[in-house]
Amino acid sequence: MAEQSHGEPGPLGRTQWVFSAGFAPSQSTGREPEFTSRNTLCLLNTGTLTARVRLTVYHADADPVGPYEIPVEPHRVCHQRINDLIEPEAVPLDAPYGLVLESDRPVVAQLYYLDNRGGQLAVSHLNPAPLD
């Protein structure tokens, strides 16, 4: 059931997102914490209720791990560093991974990549794989 009031549209986004190209490097050459190499999951909740996001991490050589639970308050953004996900287990660095995000409310999701190994700075925004 969509959140609506006074003829306004419901919240933007979807309840499922898939990212297949994650990679969090362990090395950095910039000052910390601003320029630590990392992946950050950027979440936007335009709704009026807290979104409860559950994240499952898929690996090339191990079983999936999750759920990692991330609350996103109403009308807010949440930037969750993948490097900081610890429970139920830390996401390995220097290894490719994929993410499946499921939320009880629609959210907008994007994966942000910052890599400054070797003194260079690379920044990228990874868009999710289409589900349709």
N, CA, C and O atoms as CSV, one atom per row, in Angstrom:
chain,resi,resn,atom,element,x,y,z
A,1,MET,N,N,0.841,-1.171,0.000
A,1,MET,CA,C,0.000,0.000,0.000
A,1,MET,C,C,0.891,1.240,0.000
A,1,MET,O,O,1.737,1.391,0.881
A,2,ALA,N,N,0.711,2.121,-0.971
A,2,ALA,CA,C,1.555,3.313,-1.093
A,2,ALA,C,C,1.162,4.360,-0.064
A,2,ALA,O,O,-0.011,4.525,0.272
A,3,GLU,N,N,2.180,5.066,0.429
A,3,GLU,CA,C,1.945,6.177,1.344
A,3,GLU,C,C,1.478,7.356,0.505
A,3,GLU,O,O,2.210,7.801,-0.379
A,4,GLN,N,N,0.289,7.872,0.756
A,4,GLN,CA,C,-0.204,9.014,0.026
A,4,GLN,C,C,-1.028,9.878,0.950
A,4,GLN,O,O,-1.683,9.381,1.866
A,5,SER,N,N,-0.992,11.178,0.706
A,5,SER,CA,C,-1.846,12.074,1.458
A,5,SER,C,C,-2.247,13.240,0.578
A,5,SER,O,O,-1.411,13.809,-0.123
A,6,HIS,N,N,-3.505,13.594,0.610
A,6,HIS,CA,C,-4.028,14.751,-0.110
A,6,HIS,C,C,-3.699,14.701,-1.596
A,6,HIS,O,O,-3.346,15.726,-2.180
A,7,GLY,N,N,-3.807,13.543,-2.212
A,7,GLY,CA,C,-3.586,13.414,-3.639
A,7,GLY,C,C,-2.125,13.460,-4.066
A,7,GLY,O,O,-1.847,13.465,-5.265
A,8,GLU,N,N,-1.182,13.492,-3.126
A,8,GLU,CA,C,0.236,13.508,-3.467
A,8,GLU,C,C,0.674,12.113,-3.884
A,8,GLU,O,O,0.126,11.122,-3.403
A,9,PRO,N,N,1.665,12.026,-4.781
A,9,PRO,CA,C,2.160,10.701,-5.179
A,9,PRO,C,C,2.857,10.012,-4.019
A,9,PRO,O,O,3.310,10.666,-3.079
A,10,GLY,N,N,2.941,8.693,-4.090
A,10,GLY,CA,C,3.636,7.914,-3.068
A,10,GLY,C,C,5.135,8.126,-3.152
A,10,GLY,O,O,5.604,8.884,-4.001
A,11,PRO,N,N,5.891,7.471,-2.288
A,11,PRO,CA,C,7.340,7.645,-2.268
A,11,PRO,C,C,7.988,7.141,-3.560
A,11,PRO,O,O,7.475,6.231,-4.212
A,12,LEU,N,N,9.106,7.739,-3.910
A,12,LEU,CA,C,9.850,7.356,-5.107
A,12,LEU,C,C,10.692,6.122,-4.828
A,12,LEU,O,O,11.054,5.850,-3.683
A,13,GLY,N,N,11.000,5.381,-5.875
A,13,GLY,CA,C,11.910,4.252,-5.752
A,13,GLY,C,C,11.234,2.915,-5.890
A,13,GLY,O,O,10.109,2.803,-6.378
A,14,ARG,N,N,11.959,1.891,-5.442
A,14,ARG,CA,C,11.487,0.506,-5.499
A,14,ARG,C,C,11.829,-0.173,-4.187
A,14,ARG,O,O,12.544,0.381,-3.352
A,15,THR,N,N,11.314,-1.364,-4.019
A,15,THR,CA,C,11.610,-2.140,-2.816
A,15,THR,C,C,12.705,-3.169,-3.048
A,15,THR,O,O,13.158,-3.803,-2.095
A,16,GLN,N,N,13.144,-3.354,-4.300
A,16,GLN,CA,C,14.236,-4.278,-4.606
A,16,GLN,C,C,15.223,-3.604,-5.551
A,16,GLN,O,O,14.836,-2.954,-6.522
A,17,TRP,N,N,16.516,-3.774,-5.243
A,17,TRP,CA,C,17.588,-3.248,-6.076
A,17,TRP,C,C,18.686,-4.300,-6.154
A,17,TRP,O,O,18.896,-5.057,-5.207
A,18,VAL,N,N,19.391,-4.347,-7.290
A,18,VAL,CA,C,20.474,-5.305,-7.486
A,18,VAL,C,C,21.689,-4.576,-8.053
A,18,VAL,O,O,21.579,-3.839,-9.033
A,19,PHE,N,N,22.856,-4.790,-7.424
A,19,PHE,CA,C,24.125,-4.240,-7.897
A,19,PHE,C,C,25.081,-5.412,-8.091
A,19,PHE,O,O,25.307,-6.184,-7.159
A,20,SER,N,N,25.640,-5.553,-9.283
A,20,SER,CA,C,26.478,-6.721,-9.553
A,20,SER,C,C,27.971,-6.410,-9.583
A,20,SER,O,O,28.775,-7.332,-9.728
A,21,ALA,N,N,28.370,-5.149,-9.452
A,21,ALA,CA,C,29.770,-4.786,-9.696
A,21,ALA,C,C,30.436,-4.123,-8.493
A,21,ALA,O,O,31.101,-3.100,-8.655
A,22,GLY,N,N,30.279,-4.668,-7.307
A,22,GLY,CA,C,30.919,-4.092,-6.128
A,22,GLY,C,C,32.358,-4.554,-5.964
A,22,GLY,O,O,32.707,-5.686,-6.300
A,23,PHE,N,N,33.189,-3.655,-5.440
A,23,PHE,CA,C,34.580,-3.972,-5.126
A,23,PHE,C,C,35.083,-2.891,-4.180
A,23,PHE,O,O,35.092,-1.714,-4.540
A,24,ALA,N,N,35.502,-3.269,-2.979
A,24,ALA,CA,C,36.002,-2.312,-1.995
A,24,ALA,C,C,37.494,-2.547,-1.793
A,24,ALA,O,O,37.887,-3.551,-1.198
A,25,PRO,N,N,38.336,-1.624,-2.284
A,25,PRO,CA,C,39.784,-1.800,-2.132
A,25,PRO,C,C,40.234,-1.616,-0.689
A,25,PRO,O,O,39.629,-0.854,0.065
A,26,SER,N,N,41.296,-2.314,-0.310
A,26,SER,CA,C,41.822,-2.182,1.050
A,26,SER,C,C,42.859,-1.071,1.147
A,26,SER,O,O,43.124,-0.575,2.242
A,27,GLN,N,N,43.449,-0.672,0.031
A,27,GLN,CA,C,44.527,0.321,0.064
A,27,GLN,C,C,44.011,1.706,-0.305
A,27,GLN,O,O,43.096,1.858,-1.115
A,28,SER,N,N,44.631,2.719,0.319
A,28,SER,CA,C,44.310,4.120,0.052
A,28,SER,C,C,45.586,4.927,0.153
A,28,SER,O,O,46.507,4.560,0.883
A,29,THR,N,N,45.639,6.031,-0.584
A,29,THR,CA,C,46.782,6.926,-0.457
A,29,THR,C,C,46.356,8.312,0.008
A,29,THR,O,O,47.210,9.163,0.256
A,30,GLY,N,N,45.060,8.553,0.132
A,30,GLY,CA,C,44.570,9.854,0.587
A,30,GLY,C,C,44.411,9.895,2.093
A,30,GLY,O,O,44.539,8.875,2.769
A,31,ARG,N,N,44.131,11.081,2.617
A,31,ARG,CA,C,43.949,11.214,4.068
A,31,ARG,C,C,42.635,10.550,4.477
A,31,ARG,O,O,41.662,10.515,3.724
A,32,GLU,N,N,42.649,10.032,5.692
A,32,GLU,CA,C,41.468,9.340,6.211
A,32,GLU,C,C,40.707,10.262,7.149
A,32,GLU,O,O,41.321,11.129,7.770
A,33,PRO,N,N,39.410,10.110,7.274
A,33,PRO,CA,C,38.568,9.131,6.584
A,33,PRO,C,C,38.000,9.634,5.261
A,33,PRO,O,O,37.367,8.868,4.536
A,34,GLU,N,N,38.216,10.919,4.930
A,34,GLU,CA,C,37.570,11.502,3.747
A,34,GLU,C,C,37.931,10.788,2.452
A,34,GLU,O,O,37.078,10.602,1.585
A,35,PHE,N,N,39.196,10.388,2.319
A,35,PHE,CA,C,39.649,9.804,1.068
A,35,PHE,C,C,40.097,8.354,1.221
A,35,PHE,O,O,41.003,7.905,0.518
A,36,THR,N,N,39.474,7.631,2.125
A,36,THR,CA,C,39.690,6.195,2.225
A,36,THR,C,C,38.993,5.535,1.038
A,36,THR,O,O,37.821,5.814,0.785
A,37,SER,N,N,39.686,4.672,0.310
A,37,SER,CA,C,39.052,3.945,-0.783
A,37,SER,C,C,37.865,3.165,-0.226
A,37,SER,O,O,37.959,2.539,0.829
A,38,ARG,N,N,36.745,3.213,-0.954
A,38,ARG,CA,C,35.541,2.591,-0.401
A,38,ARG,C,C,34.432,2.498,-1.442
A,38,ARG,O,O,34.491,3.122,-2.501
A,39,ASN,N,N,33.423,1.702,-1.109
A,39,ASN,CA,C,32.122,1.709,-1.770
A,39,ASN,C,C,31.133,2.218,-0.745
A,39,ASN,O,O,31.218,1.870,0.432
A,40,THR,N,N,30.196,3.038,-1.184
A,40,THR,CA,C,29.158,3.556,-0.305
A,40,THR,C,C,27.817,3.314,-0.963
A,40,THR,O,O,27.612,3.677,-2.122
A,41,LEU,N,N,26.903,2.704,-0.229
A,41,LEU,CA,C,25.539,2.523,-0.692
A,41,LEU,C,C,24.755,3.769,-0.307
A,41,LEU,O,O,24.612,4.077,0.876
A,42,CYS,N,N,24.246,4.487,-1.309
A,42,CYS,CA,C,23.503,5.732,-1.083
A,42,CYS,C,C,22.012,5.425,-1.203
A,42,CYS,O,O,21.548,4.952,-2.240
A,43,LEU,N,N,21.273,5.696,-0.140
A,43,LEU,CA,C,19.845,5.391,-0.080
A,43,LEU,C,C,19.051,6.664,0.157
A,43,LEU,O,O,19.452,7.508,0.959
A,44,LEU,N,N,17.932,6.808,-0.532
A,44,LEU,CA,C,17.041,7.961,-0.397
A,44,LEU,C,C,15.641,7.457,-0.084
A,44,LEU,O,O,15.096,6.625,-0.809
A,45,ASN,N,N,15.062,7.962,0.995
A,45,ASN,CA,C,13.685,7.628,1.380
A,45,ASN,C,C,12.858,8.904,1.266
A,45,ASN,O,O,12.982,9.797,2.105
A,46,THR,N,N,12.012,9.000,0.231
A,46,THR,CA,C,11.148,10.168,0.061
A,46,THR,C,C,9.793,9.986,0.737
A,46,THR,O,O,8.939,10.870,0.672
A,47,GLY,N,N,9.600,8.847,1.381
A,47,GLY,CA,C,8.328,8.552,2.026
A,47,GLY,C,C,8.196,9.173,3.406
A,47,GLY,O,O,9.098,9.855,3.892
A,48,THR,N,N,7.049,8.918,4.023
A,48,THR,CA,C,6.746,9.477,5.347
A,48,THR,C,C,6.994,8.495,6.480
A,48,THR,O,O,6.802,8.842,7.646
A,49,LEU,N,N,7.417,7.278,6.162
A,49,LEU,CA,C,7.711,6.258,7.167
A,49,LEU,C,C,9.150,5.765,7.017
A,49,LEU,O,O,9.706,5.803,5.920
A,50,THR,N,N,9.749,5.306,8.106
A,50,THR,CA,C,11.105,4.752,8.056
A,50,THR,C,C,11.129,3.517,7.164
A,50,THR,O,O,10.272,2.641,7.284
A,51,ALA,N,N,12.109,3.450,6.271
A,51,ALA,CA,C,12.322,2.270,5.432
A,51,ALA,C,C,13.323,1.357,6.129
A,51,ALA,O,O,14.365,1.816,6.595
A,52,ARG,N,N,13.017,0.097,6.198
A,52,ARG,CA,C,13.911,-0.900,6.786
A,52,ARG,C,C,14.529,-1.686,5.626
A,52,ARG,O,O,13.886,-2.541,5.017
A,53,VAL,N,N,15.785,-1.373,5.344
A,53,VAL,CA,C,16.492,-1.966,4.212
A,53,VAL,C,C,17.278,-3.176,4.704
A,53,VAL,O,O,17.973,-3.105,5.717
A,54,ARG,N,N,17.160,-4.290,3.974
A,54,ARG,CA,C,17.927,-5.507,4.245
A,54,ARG,C,C,18.831,-5.756,3.043
A,54,ARG,O,O,18.378,-5.786,1.899
A,55,LEU,N,N,20.101,-5.933,3.325
A,55,LEU,CA,C,21.109,-6.075,2.294
A,55,LEU,C,C,21.732,-7.460,2.378
A,55,LEU,O,O,22.119,-7.900,3.461
A,56,THR,N,N,21.833,-8.152,1.246
A,56,THR,CA,C,22.535,-9.431,1.167
A,56,THR,C,C,23.718,-9.252,0.227
A,56,THR,O,O,23.577,-8.700,-0.865
A,57,VAL,N,N,24.894,-9.726,0.661
A,57,VAL,CA,C,26.124,-9.596,-0.117
A,57,VAL,C,C,26.451,-10.955,-0.741
A,57,VAL,O,O,26.499,-11.971,-0.047
A,58,TYR,N,N,26.672,-10.959,-2.051
A,58,TYR,CA,C,27.022,-12.168,-2.792
A,58,TYR,C,C,28.497,-12.112,-3.169
A,58,TYR,O,O,29.020,-11.057,-3.528
A,59,HIS,N,N,29.166,-13.276,-3.082
A,59,HIS,CA,C,30.604,-13.371,-3.332
A,59,HIS,C,C,30.883,-14.343,-4.475
A,59,HIS,O,O,30.032,-15.162,-4.822
A,60,ALA,N,N,32.076,-14.251,-5.057
A,60,ALA,CA,C,32.481,-15.162,-6.133
A,60,ALA,C,C,32.814,-16.546,-5.608
A,60,ALA,O,O,32.641,-17.538,-6.317
A,61,ASP,N,N,33.294,-16.625,-4.362
A,61,ASP,CA,C,33.802,-17.905,-3.863
A,61,ASP,C,C,33.267,-18.285,-2.484
A,61,ASP,O,O,33.879,-19.090,-1.781
A,62,ALA,N,N,32.128,-17.709,-2.097
A,62,ALA,CA,C,31.546,-18.026,-0.784
A,62,ALA,C,C,30.029,-17.846,-0.854
A,62,ALA,O,O,29.502,-17.220,-1.773
A,63,ASP,N,N,29.352,-18.404,0.130
A,63,ASP,CA,C,27.900,-18.262,0.197
A,63,ASP,C,C,27.515,-16.813,0.483
A,63,ASP,O,O,28.307,-16.057,1.046
A,64,PRO,N,N,26.291,-16.423,0.094
A,64,PRO,CA,C,25.812,-15.066,0.394
A,64,PRO,C,C,25.783,-14.819,1.903
A,64,PRO,O,O,25.605,-15.748,2.691
A,65,VAL,N,N,25.959,-13.555,2.295
A,65,VAL,CA,C,25.951,-13.166,3.704
A,65,VAL,C,C,24.907,-12.073,3.897
A,65,VAL,O,O,24.807,-11.146,3.093
A,66,GLY,N,N,24.142,-12.190,4.958
A,66,GLY,CA,C,23.151,-11.176,5.279
A,66,GLY,C,C,22.056,-11.774,6.126
A,66,GLY,O,O,22.120,-12.956,6.463
A,67,PRO,N,N,21.077,-11.014,6.472
A,67,PRO,CA,C,20.934,-9.627,6.027
A,67,PRO,C,C,21.685,-8.642,6.925
A,67,PRO,O,O,21.798,-8.826,8.137
A,68,TYR,N,N,22.188,-7.600,6.283
A,68,TYR,CA,C,22.659,-6.409,6.983
A,68,TYR,C,C,21.449,-5.483,7.013
A,68,TYR,O,O,20.802,-5.297,5.982
A,69,GLU,N,N,21.131,-4.910,8.142
A,69,GLU,CA,C,19.931,-4.082,8.257
A,69,GLU,C,C,20.313,-2.613,8.364
A,69,GLU,O,O,21.156,-2.227,9.174
A,70,ILE,N,N,19.668,-1.799,7.522
A,70,ILE,CA,C,19.958,-0.369,7.458
A,70,ILE,C,C,18.639,0.393,7.504
A,70,ILE,O,O,17.859,0.309,6.555
A,71,PRO,N,N,18.365,1.131,8.570
A,71,PRO,CA,C,17.156,1.967,8.591
A,71,PRO,C,C,17.408,3.279,7.853
A,71,PRO,O,O,18.486,3.864,7.958
A,72,VAL,N,N,16.406,3.731,7.107
A,72,VAL,CA,C,16.489,5.023,6.428
A,72,VAL,C,C,15.275,5.833,6.861
A,72,VAL,O,O,14.137,5.499,6.531
A,73,GLU,N,N,15.534,6.889,7.597
A,73,GLU,CA,C,14.462,7.712,8.151
A,73,GLU,C,C,13.652,8.389,7.042
A,73,GLU,O,O,14.155,8.567,5.932
A,74,PRO,N,N,12.397,8.769,7.335
A,74,PRO,CA,C,11.565,9.438,6.330
A,74,PRO,C,C,12.192,10.746,5.845
A,74,PRO,O,O,12.792,11.486,6.624
A,75,HIS,N,N,12.045,11.015,4.557
A,75,HIS,CA,C,12.518,12.248,3.933
A,75,HIS,C,C,14.008,12.481,4.178
A,75,HIS,O,O,14.437,13.619,4.372
A,76,ARG,N,N,14.800,11.395,4.168
A,76,ARG,CA,C,16.230,11.499,4.456
A,76,ARG,C,C,17.040,10.642,3.482
A,76,ARG,O,O,16.509,9.775,2.787
A,77,VAL,N,N,18.345,10.921,3.459
A,77,VAL,CA,C,19.302,10.065,2.774
A,77,VAL,C,C,20.140,9.351,3.825
A,77,VAL,O,O,20.291,9.828,4.949
A,78,CYS,N,N,20.675,8.212,3.444
A,78,CYS,CA,C,21.576,7.448,4.302
A,78,CYS,C,C,22.713,6.959,3.412
A,78,CYS,O,O,22.476,6.325,2.384
A,79,HIS,N,N,23.940,7.255,3.809
A,79,HIS,CA,C,25.115,6.779,3.078
A,79,HIS,C,C,25.819,5.752,3.947
A,79,HIS,O,O,26.411,6.093,4.971
A,80,GLN,N,N,25.751,4.490,3.532
A,80,GLN,CA,C,26.322,3.378,4.280
A,80,GLN,C,C,27.573,2.880,3.569
A,80,GLN,O,O,27.495,2.353,2.459
A,81,ARG,N,N,28.736,3.052,4.217
A,81,ARG,CA,C,29.973,2.521,3.645
A,81,ARG,C,C,29.961,0.998,3.730
A,81,ARG,O,O,29.718,0.424,4.791
A,82,ILE,N,N,30.227,0.354,2.597
A,82,ILE,CA,C,30.293,-1.104,2.572
A,82,ILE,C,C,31.441,-1.571,3.471
A,82,ILE,O,O,31.327,-2.602,4.135
A,83,ASN,N,N,32.552,-0.814,3.496
A,83,ASN,CA,C,33.695,-1.156,4.345
A,83,ASN,C,C,33.295,-1.236,5.818
A,83,ASN,O,O,33.950,-1.937,6.590
A,84,ASP,N,N,32.232,-0.532,6.225
A,84,ASP,CA,C,31.812,-0.499,7.629
A,84,ASP,C,C,30.775,-1.557,7.994
A,84,ASP,O,O,30.386,-1.653,9.158
A,85,LEU,N,N,30.315,-2.357,7.024
A,85,LEU,CA,C,29.352,-3.416,7.344
A,85,LEU,C,C,30.084,-4.531,8.080
A,85,LEU,O,O,30.983,-5.159,7.522
A,86,ILE,N,N,29.705,-4.776,9.319
A,86,ILE,CA,C,30.399,-5.747,10.168
A,86,ILE,C,C,29.497,-6.920,10.562
A,86,ILE,O,O,29.952,-8.064,10.587
A,87,GLU,N,N,28.242,-6.654,10.864
A,87,GLU,CA,C,27.322,-7.706,11.314
A,87,GLU,C,C,26.331,-8.038,10.211
A,87,GLU,O,O,25.677,-7.131,9.696
A,88,PRO,N,N,26.193,-9.309,9.825
A,88,PRO,CA,C,26.623,-10.519,10.519
A,88,PRO,C,C,28.084,-10.897,10.301
A,88,PRO,O,O,28.607,-11.717,11.056
A,89,GLU,N,N,28.780,-10.326,9.281
A,89,GLU,CA,C,30.235,-10.499,9.166
A,89,GLU,C,C,30.766,-9.399,8.265
A,89,GLU,O,O,30.038,-8.875,7.423
A,90,ALA,N,N,32.029,-9.050,8.439
A,90,ALA,CA,C,32.637,-7.986,7.646
A,90,ALA,C,C,32.680,-8.372,6.172
A,90,ALA,O,O,32.952,-9.521,5.825
A,91,VAL,N,N,32.408,-7.402,5.318
A,91,VAL,CA,C,32.497,-7.622,3.881
A,91,VAL,C,C,33.984,-7.619,3.508
A,91,VAL,O,O,34.681,-6.649,3.804
A,92,PRO,N,N,34.484,-8.684,2.866
A,92,PRO,CA,C,35.909,-8.746,2.523
A,92,PRO,C,C,36.318,-7.625,1.567
A,92,PRO,O,O,35.586,-7.284,0.638
A,93,LEU,N,N,37.485,-7.066,1.812
A,93,LEU,CA,C,38.043,-6.053,0.920
A,93,LEU,C,C,38.849,-6.739,-0.179
A,93,LEU,O,O,39.256,-7.891,-0.027
A,94,ASP,N,N,39.074,-6.047,-1.265
A,94,ASP,CA,C,39.861,-6.548,-2.399
A,94,ASP,C,C,39.235,-7.775,-3.050
A,94,ASP,O,O,39.944,-8.604,-3.619
A,95,ALA,N,N,37.927,-7.896,-2.972
A,95,ALA,CA,C,37.225,-9.024,-3.583
A,95,ALA,C,C,35.930,-8.512,-4.219
A,95,ALA,O,O,35.242,-7.679,-3.630
A,96,PRO,N,N,35.594,-9.000,-5.407
A,96,PRO,CA,C,34.347,-8.563,-6.033
A,96,PRO,C,C,33.146,-9.080,-5.245
A,96,PRO,O,O,33.205,-10.141,-4.624
A,97,TYR,N,N,32.069,-8.319,-5.280
A,97,TYR,CA,C,30.830,-8.741,-4.635
A,97,TYR,C,C,29.643,-8.151,-5.380
A,97,TYR,O,O,29.787,-7.223,-6.175
A,98,GLY,N,N,28.483,-8.699,-5.111
A,98,GLY,CA,C,27.219,-8.171,-5.605
A,98,GLY,C,C,26.308,-7.912,-4.425
A,98,GLY,O,O,26.475,-8.508,-3.362
A,99,LEU,N,N,25.348,-7.026,-4.608
A,99,LEU,CA,C,24.417,-6.679,-3.548
A,99,LEU,C,C,22.983,-6.872,-4.011
A,99,LEU,O,O,22.625,-6.527,-5.137
A,100,VAL,N,N,22.172,-7.428,-3.125
A,100,VAL,CA,C,20.727,-7.452,-3.326
A,100,VAL,C,C,20.120,-6.712,-2.155
A,100,VAL,O,O,20.341,-7.063,-0.996
A,101,LEU,N,N,19.352,-5.683,-2.471
A,101,LEU,CA,C,18.731,-4.829,-1.469
A,101,LEU,C,C,17.230,-5.058,-1.505
A,101,LEU,O,O,16.613,-5.011,-2.569
A,102,GLU,N,N,16.646,-5.307,-0.342
A,102,GLU,CA,C,15.195,-5.435,-0.216
A,102,GLU,C,C,14.740,-4.512,0.896
A,102,GLU,O,O,15.338,-4.484,1.972
A,103,SER,N,N,13.682,-3.755,0.639
A,103,SER,CA,C,13.203,-2.774,1.603
A,103,SER,C,C,11.694,-2.943,1.802
A,103,SER,O,O,10.972,-3.329,0.883
A,104,ASP,N,N,11.238,-2.647,3.012
A,104,ASP,CA,C,9.797,-2.721,3.259
A,104,ASP,C,C,9.061,-1.487,2.744
A,104,ASP,O,O,7.830,-1.461,2.755
A,105,ARG,N,N,9.785,-0.472,2.298
A,105,ARG,CA,C,9.222,0.753,1.722
A,105,ARG,C,C,10.061,1.114,0.492
A,105,ARG,O,O,11.244,0.779,0.442
A,106,PRO,N,N,9.477,1.784,-0.490
A,106,PRO,CA,C,10.266,2.191,-1.652
A,106,PRO,C,C,11.399,3.133,-1.257
A,106,PRO,O,O,11.208,4.057,-0.467
A,107,VAL,N,N,12.579,2.884,-1.819
A,107,VAL,CA,C,13.746,3.754,-1.666
A,107,VAL,C,C,14.426,3.870,-3.030
A,107,VAL,O,O,14.180,3.070,-3.933
A,108,VAL,N,N,15.274,4.868,-3.159
A,108,VAL,CA,C,16.129,5.009,-4.336
A,108,VAL,C,C,17.532,4.627,-3.893
A,108,VAL,O,O,17.980,5.058,-2.830
A,109,ALA,N,N,18.243,3.816,-4.696
A,109,ALA,CA,C,19.557,3.308,-4.298
A,109,ALA,C,C,20.579,3.522,-5.406
A,109,ALA,O,O,20.267,3.442,-6.594
A,110,GLN,N,N,21.813,3.797,-4.980
A,110,GLN,CA,C,22.939,3.927,-5.898
A,110,GLN,C,C,24.197,3.514,-5.149
A,110,GLN,O,O,24.303,3.742,-3.944
A,111,LEU,N,N,25.148,2.910,-5.847
A,111,LEU,CA,C,26.409,2.503,-5.247
A,111,LEU,C,C,27.500,3.458,-5.729
A,111,LEU,O,O,27.685,3.648,-6.931
A,112,TYR,N,N,28.213,4.052,-4.785
A,112,TYR,CA,C,29.251,5.048,-5.047
A,112,TYR,C,C,30.608,4.398,-4.789
A,112,TYR,O,O,30.795,3.709,-3.787
A,113,TYR,N,N,31.542,4.621,-5.692
A,113,TYR,CA,C,32.853,3.980,-5.632
A,113,TYR,C,C,33.924,5.055,-5.608
A,113,TYR,O,O,33.969,5.905,-6.497
A,114,LEU,N,N,34.793,5.026,-4.591
A,114,LEU,CA,C,35.933,5.939,-4.513
A,114,LEU,C,C,37.191,5.096,-4.358
A,114,LEU,O,O,37.308,4.301,-3.425
A,115,ASP,N,N,38.127,5.278,-5.278
A,115,ASP,CA,C,39.373,4.505,-5.273
A,115,ASP,C,C,40.522,5.476,-5.470
A,115,ASP,O,O,40.599,6.138,-6.505
A,116,ASN,N,N,41.422,5.573,-4.492
A,116,ASN,CA,C,42.577,6.455,-4.657
A,116,ASN,C,C,43.884,5.705,-4.444
A,116,ASN,O,O,44.867,6.277,-3.974
A,117,ARG,N,N,43.890,4.425,-4.792
A,117,ARG,CA,C,45.138,3.670,-4.741
A,117,ARG,C,C,46.145,4.282,-5.707
A,117,ARG,O,O,45.766,4.781,-6.766
A,118,GLY,N,N,47.405,4.246,-5.351
A,118,GLY,CA,C,48.466,4.731,-6.224
A,118,GLY,C,C,48.504,6.244,-6.396
A,118,GLY,O,O,49.126,6.746,-7.332
A,119,GLY,N,N,47.841,6.977,-5.499
A,119,GLY,CA,C,47.881,8.435,-5.569
A,119,GLY,C,C,46.918,9.051,-6.558
A,119,GLY,O,O,46.870,10.274,-6.686
A,120,GLN,N,N,46.146,8.236,-7.265
A,120,GLN,CA,C,45.158,8.736,-8.217
A,120,GLN,C,C,43.776,8.662,-7.573
A,120,GLN,O,O,43.566,7.888,-6.640
A,121,LEU,N,N,42.842,9.457,-8.064
A,121,LEU,CA,C,41.490,9.457,-7.523
A,121,LEU,C,C,40.507,9.056,-8.607
A,121,LEU,O,O,40.410,9.714,-9.643
A,122,ALA,N,N,39.777,7.977,-8.366
A,122,ALA,CA,C,38.726,7.535,-9.276
A,122,ALA,C,C,37.411,7.517,-8.508
A,122,ALA,O,O,37.324,6.958,-7.416
A,123,VAL,N,N,36.393,8.135,-9.092
A,123,VAL,CA,C,35.071,8.176,-8.478
A,123,VAL,C,C,34.070,7.715,-9.518
A,123,VAL,O,O,34.147,8.112,-10.681
A,124,SER,N,N,33.134,6.881,-9.104
A,124,SER,CA,C,32.121,6.372,-10.015
A,124,SER,C,C,30.831,6.145,-9.256
A,124,SER,O,O,30.842,5.824,-8.067
A,125,HIS,N,N,29.723,6.314,-9.950
A,125,HIS,CA,C,28.412,5.983,-9.404
A,125,HIS,C,C,27.904,4.786,-10.200
A,125,HIS,O,O,27.754,4.863,-11.419
A,126,LEU,N,N,27.642,3.692,-9.514
A,126,LEU,CA,C,27.183,2.484,-10.178
A,126,LEU,C,C,25.667,2.420,-10.083
A,126,LEU,O,O,25.092,2.462,-8.995
A,127,ASN,N,N,25.031,2.317,-11.246
A,127,ASN,CA,C,23.582,2.201,-11.265
A,127,ASN,C,C,23.205,0.734,-11.137
A,127,ASN,O,O,23.951,-0.146,-11.568
A,128,PRO,N,N,22.050,0.474,-10.546
A,128,PRO,CA,C,21.654,-0.912,-10.331
A,128,PRO,C,C,21.267,-1.598,-11.633
A,128,PRO,O,O,20.919,-0.950,-12.620
A,129,ALA,N,N,21.337,-2.918,-11.611
A,129,ALA,CA,C,20.871,-3.715,-12.737
A,129,ALA,C,C,19.352,-3.645,-12.794
A,129,ALA,O,O,18.705,-3.700,-11.748
A,130,PRO,N,N,18.756,-3.524,-13.985
A,130,PRO,CA,C,17.304,-3.480,-14.079
A,130,PRO,C,C,16.685,-4.796,-13.654
A,130,PRO,O,O,17.240,-5.864,-13.911
A,131,LEU,N,N,15.526,-4.720,-12.999
A,131,LEU,CA,C,14.850,-5.935,-12.528
A,131,LEU,C,C,13.764,-6.389,-13.479
A,131,LEU,O,O,13.247,-7.496,-13.328
A,132,ASP,N,N,13.406,-5.581,-14.442
A,132,ASP,CA,C,12.308,-5.938,-15.363
A,132,ASP,C,C,12.790,-6.750,-16.523
A,132,ASP,O,O,11.995,-7.128,-17.384
